[in-house]
Amino acid sequence: MKVETSLFTVHKRYALRISRGTRAQSENLWLRLSHDGVEGWGEASSFSTGGKRQEAAQLKRQIEAITPKLSHCSPWDHQQIEQLMRSEQLPSGARTAIDLALHDWMGKKLGVPLWKLWGLDCDRIPPVSVTIGISSPEAAQERLRAWQETVAVEVIKIKLGSPEGIVADQAMFSAVEDVAPPEARIYVDANGGWNLADAIAMIGWLRERGVEYVEQPLAEGEEELMGELKARGTLPIFADESCWSLTDIPKLADKVNGINIKLMKCGGLTEARRMVETAKACGLQVMFGCYSDSVLLNSAGAQLAPLADYLDLDSHLNLKDDPFAGAQLEDCRLVPRDLPGLGVVRRDSAVE
């Protein structure tokens, strides 16, 4: 099989600020895998979490380094290719791009969407949340109004953990709450931006305001302390930065109520499906999340969306120049298309 990679840049309509920094654009990788007259597509987006950073340009070089070995494989050799990627110590982003392309190729070869191949029910897809990044109270209100002009807003995910402290967090949250639709559900993601004392204070404060759960209140590496937060029973706790792959789940099972699965963290749909089953077996809820992903990556996540309890695949909705078209919003749900594989096509503005 033949593997080709190229880079493209996507720009956000609104820069997204979280506790670790701000991102206004992203360089992503597009991977094309061709064999037997069929081409499968994959994507990797640049991202950083804690001390772990993966850039698309570096992922491209790492993939290109193993393409001679991949050329001797067939896309049907999924297990062999997965073992090769791990033996070559490819980072999760590179594995994601290849894994998605293998799945897309398989679905296209069989002429079936992945969700249908797996027997999933798209009527079970939960509503997708829209994200409000850390900002001033006034800017947060403006961002929510902009979302409402673009999509129907049923669920709001508010980024907290401001470097200015929890007083700034409370002011921003209250501002969003003031202009949010009365029926809207609200989640909070601190991206590890609180210490234990602030997390205890904020989680109690947020519970009084009807928040459903808090994601990653403490930094990666402070999982034992997150267990203390869970034991208080104030609000459900979800792990994001603390949960990368299958092996993290058993260690988190008694410390959190749920996990955020991101394809770029775990290495693709193969690992994501394993994580879903393991999390459910451990009594944990499941969320699917994203980084600065185009609709190609988010359409891949949408293939598994019927298995999710929560869905946070909104990054492509904030892009000015997404080169792809794929899963579509229907009644606040991100629904994969009834097209083979990932169900993604190119827009008129081609990726170079």
Beta strands, then each sheet from edge to edge (+ up, - down):
strand 1: 2-18
strand 2: 21-35
strand 3: 38-45
strand 4: 47-49
strand 5: 52-54
strand 6: 129-132
strand 7: 155-159
strand 8: 185-189
strand 9: 214-215
strand 10: 237-239
strand 11: 258-261
strand 12: 285-288
strand 13: 310-311
strand 14: 324-325
strand 15: 328-330
strand 16: 333-335
strand 17: 345-346
sheet 1: 1+ 2- 3+
sheet 2: 4+ 5-
sheet 3: 6+ 7+ 8+ 9+ 10+ 11+ 12+ 13+
sheet 4: 14+ 17-
sheet 5: 15+ 16-
end
